[in-house]
Amino acid sequence: MQFCGTNSRLYEQVGGGVVIFEVQRSSRSEARKEEARKQELEELRIKDEELEKKMADLQSKLAEVEELAKARGLTGFFKVKQQPGTTTKGSSEKPDAKSSESSSSS
């Protein structure tokens, strides 16, 4: 009978060791996944910053080209579409105001 108790104790120790091993393995796996996520987020952040810089540079170059075009009288050459909700410099008229004036003079 004492022999069965020893086997039971051995099984408990082996089972406990397996549980500890599995917990540690799982923990290492999660740590690797978390590190990979952090690395990916850092790469995305860097790419986002690079794109922001590139966008600012392109906007600056576009503004410079528009100013040069205005200085040379080429304002009609660059038909740049206005973004909704923005107005051009010196233009306080609303687009509807022109159409209503032309229809009222007829």
C-alpha positions in Angstrom: 0.0 0.0 0.0 2.8 2.3 0.7 4.1 1.7 -2.8 0.9 3.2 -4.3 1.3 6.4 -2.1 4.8 6.8 -3.5 3.6 6.5 -7.1 0.8 9.0 -6.3 3.3 11.5 -4.9 5.6 11.0 -7.9 2.7 11.6 -10.3 1.8 14.8 -8.4 5.4 16.0 -8.6 5.7 15.2 -12.3 2.3 16.8 -13.0 3.3 19.9 -11.0 6.5 20.1 -13.0 4.6 19.8 -16.3 2.2 22.6 -15.3 5.1 24.9 -14.3 6.9 24.1 -17.5 3.8 24.9 -19.6 3.1 28.1 -17.8 6.7 29.3 -18.4 6.6 28.2 -22.0 3.3 30.1 -22.5 4.7 33.1 -20.8 7.8 33.2 -23.0 5.5 32.8 -26.1 3.3 35.7 -25.0 6.4 37.9 -24.3 7.7 37.2 -27.8 4.3 38.1 -29.3 4.2 41.3 -27.3 7.7 42.3 -28.4 6.7 41.7 -32.0 3.6 43.9 -31.6 5.7 46.7 -30.0 8.2 46.4 -32.9 5.5 46.6 -35.5 3.9 49.6 -33.8 7.3 51.4 -33.7 7.8 50.7 -37.4 4.3 52.1 -38.2 5.0 55.2 -36.0 8.3 55.9 -37.9 6.6 55.4 -41.3 3.8 57.7 -40.2 6.3 60.4 -39.2 8.1 60.0 -42.6 4.8 60.4 -44.4 4.0 63.5 -42.4 7.3 65.1 -43.3 6.9 64.1 -47.0 3.4 65.6 -47.0 4.5 68.9 -45.5 7.4 69.1 -48.0 5.0 68.4 -50.9 2.5 71.1 -49.6 5.4 73.5 -49.3 6.5 72.8 -52.9 2.9 73.1 -54.2 2.5 76.5 -52.5 5.8 77.6 -54.0 4.7 76.5 -57.5 1.3 78.3 -57.1 3.0 81.5 -56.0 5.4 81.3 -59.0 2.4 80.7 -61.3 0.5 83.7 -59.9 3.7 85.9 -60.3 3.9 84.9 -64.0 0.2 85.3 -64.6 -0.5 81.6 -65.0 -3.3 81.3 -62.4 -5.6 79.7 -64.9 -2.9 77.2 -65.9 -3.1 75.4 -62.6 -6.7 74.6 -62.0 -6.3 73.3 -58.5 -9.5 71.9 -57.0 -10.5 73.6 -53.8 -11.1 71.3 -50.8 -14.6 71.6 -49.5 -15.0 74.3 -46.9 -11.9 76.3 -47.9 -11.8 79.6 -49.7 -9.2 81.2 -51.9 -7.4 84.3 -50.8 -9.3 87.5 -51.6 -12.4 85.6 -52.6 -15.3 86.3 -50.2 -18.1 85.4 -52.6 -20.0 82.2 -52.2 -20.4 80.1 -55.4 -24.2 80.4 -55.1 -24.0 84.2 -55.1 -22.7 84.3 -58.7 -25.4 82.0 -60.0 -28.1 84.0 -58.2 -26.8 87.3 -59.6 -26.8 86.0 -63.1 -30.3 84.6 -62.8 -31.7 87.8 -61.3 -30.3 89.9 -64.1 -32.1 87.9 -66.8 
